[in-house]
């Protein structure tokens, strides 16, 4: 191991010595500010018949080199793919050829030359002019020990993207998904808006916030945990359809589906309800799927998933009954509910309501069994402080969560617009917070004031974009769809 490390360090030193030699020759690559690129690799390959024999200018990173004597072959990687560079000493000149031979894998070069096809049938560029644009002073992992360390891949995503083409493909697809979501909503007359990341209150979700300090105002502020409350204020102000797709921040644990900062889509539609939001969820998922693959059927982690609307609707309490045999819908006595919870071995603190017990039973016994798309509806009022109550049964709300392949994919409801009811629910949340629940809602008097001004009947929806990308790119970890996932510092103990 010590010999490997010594050899590695010697190779790093050799690269720095090469840079010094270039500078001594007056050929410092870092002084070059611009290079005119006429074509990308993929375009040249796809349009060979049109470009054969023509001059092109390409720039990219050297990924491999081979050859001997007066002929050399180099694989050049740009943002779209790879193309072969063919060089002959009698074409580019002896001095340039000798210099080119000293270039390392990872170096970035500019190439001017003629498009042709080798005797082996590979589309290539016959180099006539080679310019070193940037010297790589590090060694790409695949040429040394391989980039197999998952943590290292996330910490050095820039290297991961270079040596693992499929990783880059995932993020290209992510960009397309976001584009298609915007298309879907824009075509339905939604307006995209921006709301504050920093706030004096953290609201709109049950989550522990990140706290920071504003020096000039000398006040504590919070990174937003949701987009909800400012967007609903805009509905009050007269916008009928708004959405925002942005980062939100929750000071919580990390696992395969959770990262402390993640991308959330939230939208609100005046004069609509939670059933309208179901149609939007079905619509946006099927729209994105069709745009990406021309089908509403996909494969995720070996499971065949059919996103074709309509999706089934199942009340949460009914799903719990189906999978546990306990009908909490018929239980009105809290002590009886606790006895059933004990039989189900639920992890309770002792002060839960019947609604909270239903939610715990759902998390433990139902969620992992939901493979095909389904809407779980009518969440208990105790866990839904911003949703309208079901007029037929005030224990439940007009709220739903879509589930796909065991993962919750969003959250939506008919928005509570009764300021008196909302204030009472906030007060209930405040009591929980005072009792030590750091995820309970804070009291937001300005939001109550906004409701008193008048919020029309409104449907609201939130979709976790990262989980949506996981589904469409067949990735099992959220870290594989976030370019720079949250990581513990290497030197942290």
C-alpha distance (Angstrom), angle and dihedral (degrees) to the residues before:
residue distance angle dihedral
X1 . . .
X2 3.77 . .
X3 3.82 90.1 .
X4 3.81 90.5 51.2
X5 3.79 90.6 51.2
X6 3.80 91.6 47.1
X7 3.81 91.6 49.9
X8 3.78 90.7 47.3
X9 3.80 92.1 52.0
X10 3.80 90.6 47.3
X11 3.81 89.9 53.9
X12 3.80 90.6 50.4
X13 3.80 89.8 50.6
X14 3.80 90.6 49.0
X15 3.80 90.4 56.7
X16 3.77 91.7 51.7
X17 3.79 90.0 49.4
X18 3.79 89.4 52.3
X19 3.80 89.5 53.2
X20 3.80 90.0 50.9
X21 3.80 90.5 51.3
X22 3.80 90.9 50.5
X23 3.77 90.6 50.9
X24 3.78 90.8 48.5
X25 3.81 87.4 54.6
X26 3.80 90.6 51.2
X27 3.83 91.4 -110.6
X28 3.80 101.0 116.4
X29 3.85 104.3 163.7
X30 3.80 92.3 -159.0
X31 3.81 90.9 66.8
X32 3.81 91.5 64.5
X33 3.81 109.3 100.4
X34 3.79 103.6 -179.5
X35 3.78 143.7 18.2
X36 3.79 124.4 -170.8
X37 3.81 111.0 -128.9
X38 3.80 116.7 -165.5
X39 3.81 100.8 179.2
X40 3.82 142.5 14.7
X41 3.79 122.7 -130.9
X42 3.79 96.9 -110.5
X43 3.79 92.9 50.6
X44 3.80 91.3 52.0
X45 3.81 91.8 49.8
X46 3.80 94.0 46.0
X47 3.80 93.3 45.6
X48 3.79 101.0 38.4
X49 3.81 95.0 132.6
X50 3.80 89.7 57.1
X51 3.81 95.9 43.6
X52 3.81 102.9 37.3
X53 3.79 109.8 128.3
X54 3.81 92.9 9.0
X55 3.79 127.4 119.9
X56 3.79 117.9 -109.2
X57 3.78 137.0 176.6
X58 3.81 117.1 -139.8
X59 3.80 133.9 173.3
X60 3.79 129.4 -164.2
X61 3.77 149.7 117.2
X62 3.81 124.4 -66.2
X63 3.80 106.5 -117.7
X64 3.79 100.3 170.6
X65 3.79 138.9 0.2
X66 3.76 133.9 -164.7
X67 3.76 141.5 156.0
X68 3.76 137.9 91.8
X69 3.75 141.3 -126.4
X70 3.76 112.7 4.0
X71 3.82 97.8 -15.6
X72 3.81 129.2 74.0
X73 3.81 137.9 -179.5
X74 3.81 123.6 -157.0
X75 3.81 131.1 -178.8
X76 3.79 108.7 -138.2
X77 3.82 119.6 -161.7
X78 3.79 121.8 -159.3
X79 3.80 131.5 168.4
X80 3.81 93.1 -72.4
X81 3.79 105.1 39.4
X82 3.79 143.0 -68.8
X83 3.78 135.8 -52.5
X84 3.78 131.3 -179.7
X85 3.79 122.4 -110.3
X86 3.80 115.7 -151.9
X87 3.80 117.8 -164.1
X88 3.79 134.1 -178.3
X89 3.75 123.4 -168.6
X90 3.82 93.6 -135.2
X91 3.83 89.4 57.2
X92 3.81 102.3 45.8
X93 3.79 97.0 28.6
X94 3.79 132.1 -106.8
X95 3.81 96.3 -91.4
X96 3.82 94.5 50.6
X97 3.80 91.2 43.1
X98 3.81 92.9 53.2
X99 3.79 89.7 48.2
X100 3.81 91.6 49.1
X101 3.80 90.3 53.4
X102 3.81 88.7 61.5
X103 3.80 93.5 55.9
X104 3.80 115.2 110.1
X105 3.78 134.2 -137.4
X106 3.78 105.0 -89.1
X107 3.80 95.3 36.3
X108 3.81 114.8 127.7
X109 3.79 116.3 -130.6
X110 3.77 139.4 -179.9
X111 3.80 117.3 -137.2
X112 3.78 132.2 -163.8
X113 3.75 116.7 -173.4
X114 3.78 151.3 106.4
X115 3.80 126.4 -61.9
X116 3.81 112.7 -124.7
X117 3.80 142.9 142.8
X118 3.80 121.8 -111.4
X119 3.81 124.2 -131.1
X120 3.82 86.2 -99.0
X121 3.79 88.8 58.3
X122 3.82 97.5 -110.0
X123 3.79 117.0 143.7
X124 3.80 106.7 -124.0
X125 3.78 146.1 159.7
X126 3.79 118.3 -113.4
X127 3.78 99.3 -141.3
X128 3.79 119.0 -133.1
X129 3.79 100.0 161.7
X130 3.83 125.1 25.8
X131 3.82 123.5 -172.1
X132 3.79 125.5 -173.9
X133 3.83 105.0 -135.7
X134 3.80 101.0 174.7
X135 3.80 133.8 6.3
X136 3.80 115.9 -136.1
X137 3.79 108.2 -139.1
X138 3.81 92.9 -175.7
X139 3.81 130.3 67.3
X140 3.79 117.8 -116.4
X141 3.82 109.2 -119.2
X142 3.79 97.4 -125.3
X143 3.78 89.0 62.0
X144 3.79 93.2 50.0
X145 3.81 119.2 26.2
X146 3.80 103.2 -23.7
X147 3.81 126.9 -107.3
X148 3.79 96.8 -94.6
X149 3.81 99.5 129.3
X150 3.82 103.7 101.1
X151 3.80 93.7 -155.8
X152 3.79 90.4 50.9
X153 3.80 90.5 51.0
X154 3.82 90.3 55.9
X155 3.80 94.7 42.5
X156 3.79 93.5 48.2
X157 3.79 99.4 34.6
X158 3.81 89.6 156.3
X159 3.81 89.1 65.2
X160 3.81 92.1 41.4
X161 3.81 90.0 56.4
X162 3.81 91.7 50.6
X163 3.78 99.0 49.7
X164 3.82 100.9 30.9
X165 3.84 110.5 55.4
X166 3.82 93.2 -176.5
X167 3.81 89.8 61.0
X168 3.78 90.7 57.0
X169 3.81 90.0 47.0
X170 3.81 89.6 57.3
X171 3.79 91.5 57.2
X172 3.80 92.9 45.2
X173 3.82 87.0 55.4
X174 3.81 89.6 47.2
X175 3.80 89.8 56.3
X176 3.80 90.5 50.2
X177 3.81 91.9 49.7
X178 3.81 91.0 54.2
X179 3.79 89.9 47.6
X180 3.82 91.8 51.3
X181 3.81 92.5 47.6
X182 3.79 89.2 54.5
X183 3.81 90.6 47.6
X184 3.80 90.9 51.9
X185 3.80 93.8 50.5
X186 3.80 96.9 38.7
X187 3.80 89.2 52.9
X188 3.80 87.4 57.0
X189 3.80 93.7 53.5
X190 3.80 96.8 -103.2
X191 3.81 115.5 150.6
X192 3.80 120.2 -139.6
X193 3.81 113.9 -133.9
X194 3.81 140.0 173.7
X195 3.79 125.0 -127.2
X196 3.83 130.7 -174.2
X197 3.80 121.5 -72.6
X198 3.81 90.8 -162.4
X199 3.78 120.0 58.1
X200 3.79 139.4 165.5
X201 3.82 87.5 -129.1
X202 3.79 132.3 41.1
X203 3.79 110.6 -141.7
X204 3.78 146.4 140.9
X205 3.81 96.8 71.5
X206 3.77 143.3 39.2
X207 3.79 102.1 -102.4
X208 3.79 142.0 114.3
X209 3.83 109.4 -103.7
X210 3.77 132.1 -141.4
X211 3.80 110.4 -111.6
X212 3.79 125.1 -146.5
X213 3.80 136.3 167.0
X214 3.79 129.2 -117.4
X215 3.79 105.9 -146.1
X216 3.80 99.7 -163.0
X217 3.80 93.8 50.0
X218 3.83 92.8 32.8
X219 3.79 92.5 -138.0
X220 3.78 137.2 124.3
X221 3.79 114.5 -108.3
X222 3.77 133.8 -173.5
X223 3.77 133.7 -137.6
X224 3.78 105.5 -123.0
X225 3.80 118.2 -96.4
X226 3.81 93.2 -167.0
X227 3.80 141.7 6.5
X228 3.77 95.8 -133.0
X229 3.78 110.1 100.7
X230 3.83 99.3 48.2
X231 3.80 90.6 45.9
X232 3.80 91.7 52.6
X233 3.79 88.7 50.3
X234 3.81 86.4 59.0
X235 3.81 90.2 53.8
X236 3.81 86.8 53.4
X237 3.80 87.9 50.8
X238 3.79 93.3 56.8
X239 3.79 107.1 -89.1
X240 3.81 105.8 130.6
X241 3.81 98.5 -167.4
X242 3.79 123.5 24.5
X243 3.78 136.8 158.6
X244 3.76 139.5 179.0
X245 3.79 128.8 -165.5
X246 3.79 108.4 -165.3
X247 3.78 148.2 124.2
X248 3.79 119.7 -72.6
X249 3.80 126.1 -173.2
X250 3.80 130.7 -140.2
X251 3.78 124.1 178.0
X252 3.77 94.8 -136.9
X253 3.77 142.0 117.9
X254 3.78 124.9 -70.5
X255 3.80 127.4 -123.1
X256 3.79 139.8 138.6
X257 3.83 92.9 -57.9
X258 3.82 102.8 26.7
X259 3.80 131.9 74.1
X260 3.84 122.1 167.1
X261 3.80 90.2 -120.4
X262 3.78 119.7 37.0
X263 3.78 141.2 155.5
X264 3.78 117.9 -97.0
X265 3.78 130.9 -172.8
X266 3.79 113.6 -153.0
X267 3.77 124.4 176.7
X268 3.79 134.9 176.0
X269 3.79 129.0 -162.1
X270 3.79 123.3 -167.7
X271 3.81 118.6 -133.8
X272 3.80 91.1 19.4
X273 3.80 134.4 106.2
X274 3.79 139.8 -151.2
X275 3.80 92.6 -80.7
X276 3.80 89.3 58.9
X277 3.80 86.7 52.6
X278 3.82 89.7 54.4
X279 3.79 89.2 56.5
X280 3.80 89.9 51.1
X281 3.82 92.0 50.8
X282 3.81 91.9 49.6
X283 3.77 89.9 43.9
X284 3.79 98.4 49.6
X285 3.82 94.4 45.4
X286 3.80 93.1 48.2
X287 3.83 91.5 43.1
X288 3.81 93.1 52.2
X289 3.81 91.9 44.3
X290 3.79 92.7 51.4
X291 3.79 91.4 46.8
X292 3.79 92.3 51.2
X293 3.80 100.4 41.6
X294 3.80 110.2 0.4
X295 3.80 90.6 -112.4
X296 3.80 140.9 81.3
X297 3.82 90.6 -140.8
X298 3.79 118.2 89.5
X299 3.80 139.4 164.6
X300 3.78 120.5 -123.6
X301 3.81 120.8 -177.9
X302 3.79 91.3 -27.0
X303 3.81 94.9 -46.4
X304 3.81 120.6 117.4
X305 3.82 106.4 -133.7
X306 3.81 124.2 -166.3
X307 3.81 112.2 -158.1
X308 3.80 94.4 179.7
X309 3.84 111.6 134.1
X310 2.95 139.2 -85.4
X311 3.80 102.6 56.7
X312 3.82 121.2 -161.7
X313 3.81 119.3 -97.0
X314 3.82 118.8 -142.5
X315 3.81 127.4 175.1
X316 3.81 111.9 -123.2
X317 3.80 93.2 -125.9
X318 3.83 90.7 50.8
X319 3.80 91.3 50.4
X320 3.81 89.1 52.4
X321 3.80 90.6 50.2
X322 3.80 91.2 49.7
X323 3.80 94.2 52.4
X324 3.82 101.4 34.5
X325 3.80 105.2 27.7
X326 3.82 89.7 -128.2
X327 3.81 115.2 120.3
X328 3.80 103.4 -153.2
X329 3.79 87.9 172.3
X330 3.80 88.1 75.7
X331 3.81 94.9 44.8
X332 3.79 116.1 93.3
X333 3.82 99.8 159.5
X334 3.81 114.0 85.9
X335 3.81 93.4 -149.7
X336 3.79 91.0 55.1
X337 3.79 89.3 48.4
X338 3.82 90.7 51.7
X339 3.81 91.0 51.1
X340 3.80 90.1 53.9
X341 3.80 90.0 45.6
X342 3.81 89.6 53.5
X343 3.81 90.7 52.1
X344 3.80 88.2 51.7
X345 3.83 89.5 50.3
X346 3.79 92.7 -126.4
X347 3.80 116.7 176.4
X348 3.79 100.6 -118.2
X349 3.81 133.1 165.1
X350 3.80 93.5 -147.4
X351 3.79 102.0 -110.9
X352 3.80 98.3 77.4
X353 3.78 123.8 130.7
X354 3.81 122.6 -131.2
X355 3.80 88.8 -100.6
X356 3.80 92.0 54.2
X357 3.81 90.3 48.4
X358 3.81 89.2 53.4
X359 3.81 89.4 52.2
X360 3.82 91.8 49.4
X361 3.80 91.5 49.5
X362 3.80 90.0 49.7
X363 3.82 92.3 51.3
X364 3.79 92.5 49.7
X365 3.79 103.3 38.9
X366 3.79 109.5 20.8
X367 3.78 114.4 32.0
X368 3.82 97.2 68.7
X369 3.80 90.7 52.6
X370 3.80 96.7 57.5
X371 3.81 106.3 100.4
X372 3.80 107.7 149.0
X373 3.83 118.7 54.7
X374 3.79 111.9 -77.8
X375 3.80 137.4 162.5
X376 3.80 113.1 -129.9
X377 3.80 103.9 -156.4
X378 3.80 143.4 -175.8
X379 3.79 100.3 40.2
X380 3.81 115.8 -164.9
X381 3.78 114.1 -89.4
X382 3.84 92.2 -122.4
X383 3.82 91.3 67.7
X384 3.81 95.5 38.2
X385 3.81 108.7 63.8
X386 3.81 94.6 161.8
X387 3.81 100.8 43.8
X388 3.81 130.7 93.5
X389 3.78 117.0 -108.0
X390 3.77 119.5 -112.3
X391 3.84 103.6 -103.4
X392 3.82 88.9 -144.9
X393 3.82 94.0 53.0
X394 3.80 119.9 13.3
X395 3.82 91.9 -161.4
X396 3.79 88.1 76.3
X397 3.78 137.2 47.5
X398 3.77 138.2 -138.2
X399 3.78 90.7 -106.0
X400 3.78 132.9 123.0
X401 3.78 141.3 -177.2
X402 3.81 121.3 -155.4
X403 3.81 114.7 -135.8
X404 3.79 124.6 -161.8
X405 3.79 124.1 177.6
X406 3.83 94.1 -14.4
X407 3.80 94.3 -49.8
X408 3.78 128.9 108.2
X409 3.80 105.2 -122.6
X410 3.79 101.8 -172.7
X411 3.79 149.2 -27.8
X412 3.78 130.5 -118.6
X413 3.75 144.3 161.0
X414 3.73 150.0 161.6
X415 3.77 97.1 -84.2
X416 3.76 119.7 -115.5
X417 3.82 106.4 -117.3
X418 3.82 99.8 168.9
X419 3.83 104.2 106.6
X420 3.82 93.2 -160.8
X421 3.81 93.5 52.2
X422 3.82 90.5 43.0
X423 3.79 92.5 52.8
X424 3.80 91.0 50.6
X425 3.80 91.1 51.1
X426 3.78 91.2 48.1
X427 3.80 89.3 51.6
X428 3.80 89.3 52.3
X429 3.81 88.9 51.6
X430 3.81 90.9 48.5
X431 3.81 89.8 55.9
X432 3.78 89.5 52.9
X433 3.78 89.7 49.3
X434 3.80 91.5 50.2
X435 3.80 87.9 50.9
X436 3.79 89.8 58.3
X437 3.79 104.9 -88.0
X438 3.82 102.1 137.7
X439 3.80 91.3 -174.5
X440 3.80 96.1 58.4
X441 3.80 119.6 109.9
X442 3.78 121.6 -92.6
X443 3.78 121.4 -130.0
X444 3.80 109.6 -95.6
X445 3.81 108.3 -168.2
X446 3.79 93.7 177.0
X447 3.79 89.8 57.0
X448 3.80 89.4 50.8
X449 3.80 87.3 51.2
X450 3.81 89.7 51.6
X451 3.79 90.0 52.7
X452 3.78 89.5 49.5
X453 3.81 88.8 54.7
X454 3.80 85.3 56.0
X455 3.81 135.6 -87.7
X456 3.81 112.4 -159.3
X457 3.81 119.6 -135.5
X458 3.81 101.2 -68.3
X459 3.78 139.5 -175.9
X460 3.79 116.8 -146.3
X461 3.80 131.7 -167.8
X462 3.78 138.2 -176.9
X463 3.82 124.8 -168.7
X464 3.79 125.2 -174.5
X465 3.80 103.3 -129.4
X466 3.81 94.7 -163.1
X467 3.80 92.6 56.9
X468 3.79 89.6 46.8
X469 3.81 89.5 53.3
X470 3.82 89.6 47.9
X471 3.79 88.8 56.5
X472 3.80 96.3 49.3
X473 3.82 95.1 42.3
X474 3.82 95.2 42.5
X475 3.80 93.9 -122.6
X476 3.81 120.4 153.7
X477 3.83 96.6 -160.1
X478 3.79 129.0 58.0
X479 3.81 88.2 -141.9
X480 3.80 88.8 68.4
X481 3.82 92.3 60.9
X482 3.82 98.6 42.5
X483 3.79 112.7 77.0
X484 3.78 94.7 -145.7
X485 3.83 109.8 20.2
X486 3.79 119.5 -168.8
X487 3.82 110.3 -85.9
X488 3.77 134.5 -176.8
X489 3.83 110.2 -113.7
X490 3.80 112.9 -98.2
X491 3.80 92.5 -125.8
X492 3.83 92.9 46.8
X493 3.80 114.6 115.7
